[in-house]
Amino acid sequence: MAHNMGDMMKQAQQLQAKLAQIQEEAGKKTVEASAGGSMVTATVNGKLELVALRIDPAVASADDVEMLQDLITAAVNEGIRQAQNMMATEMGKVTGGLKIPGLNA
């Protein structure tokens, strides 16, 4: 039984190392999401950090600041959602759909 437990611990450590590697690699990947027909585009990485925000100059010069704020919020939120899905997909490849608390989005 001790031999079996040792194998399980080794497998768990290998899985943990692989998950850490995937998280690091996914952190370098980005997704883009836009709002208002590409008037505002947000780029979010796998660490769920906003890394770029593009605003169409025509929208930036508009007097409707509220609309611009709404578009930015929508683009950033959609970018975060897409990045979470990307991470969940990458993790699922390794865990085979195994539910691990804190890792599955």
Buried (B, 14 or more C-beta within 10 A) or exposed (E): EEEEEEEEEEEEEEBEEBBEEBBEEBBEBBBBBBBBEEBBBBBBBBBBEBEEBEBBEEBEEEEEEEBBEBBBEBBBBBBBBBBBEBBEEBBBEBBEEEEEEEBBE
